Each structure stands twice: as C-alpha cells, then as structure tokens.
C-alpha cells in the first residue's frame, strides 16, 4: 500500500464518521431539547411539589403517655 491508498482510507473513515454524525444529529438535538424541557418543567413544578410536601407532612402529635415519668 502506498501513501495515497492510506490517505484515501483515512479520508473515507473521516467522511463516514461525519456522515454518521450528520445522520444522528436530529436525534441528538431532540434528546437535548427533551432534557431541557424536562428540566424547565421541573423548575416550574418545584413550588407545587414543595407545597404538597409541606401539606402532607403530618404534624407531630403530643406525647400523652406519662409512663416515661416513672422510668424503668
């Protein structure tokens, strides 16, 4: 193999890599857009989640059992 053949193979590999990247570029852009949208929705719903968490938290009931006074 001479230098021209090796350079041709290298150019072919680079062209193949570029083609595969361009082929999957819309899929990559869609994944990034979905991740950004999910993060934005989480930021919008964060106050609601905090409010629900505060409302669902049960208030501690007072300890009416006096057995602890006498000890063991």
N, C-alpha and C positions, 0 to 999 in steps of 0.2 A: 504494500500500500504506500502510495506516495503522499506527499503533504496535501495535495489538492483533494484527495479522497477523504483524508482525515478531517480537513476543514469542511468538506461537504457534509460529512456525518455530524459534525458539531453544529453546523448551521441547521441541519434537519432536526436535531434534538431541540435546539433553541426554538425553532419555528413550531415544533409540536407542543412544547411547553407553553408558548404564547397562545397557540390555538386552543389548548385545553383550558387555560386560564380565561380566555375570552368566552369560551363556551359556557363555563360555570359562573361567570361574572354576574349574571342576573340572579342566580340562586344565592350567591354570597351577599349581594345587595339586599335581597328580600330577607335573608336571615338577620342581617344587621338592622334593617328597618323594623322587623318584628321585635327584636330585642330592645330597641329604643322605644317603641310604642309600649311594650310591656313595662319598662321602667317608668315611663311617663304616667301610665295608668296606676302603677303602684304609688307614685308620689301623689296623685290626685286622690286616691282612696286611703291614704295614710291617716288623715284626720278622722275619717269614719271608723277605721279599724281601731284607733286609739279610743274613740268614744264608746264603741261596742265593748272593748276590753274593760274599760272603766265601769260600764253599766253591768257587765256580767260578773264582775268581781264581787264575791259575797262579803258582806260586812262581818267582821268577827263578832260572834255572839259573846255576851259577858259570861264569865265562868260562875255559875250559881252553885256549883258543888263545893260545899265547905269542908270536905274531908281533908283537904290539904293542910288545914289549920292544925289538926291533931297530929299530923306527921305519921310516921310508921309505927 
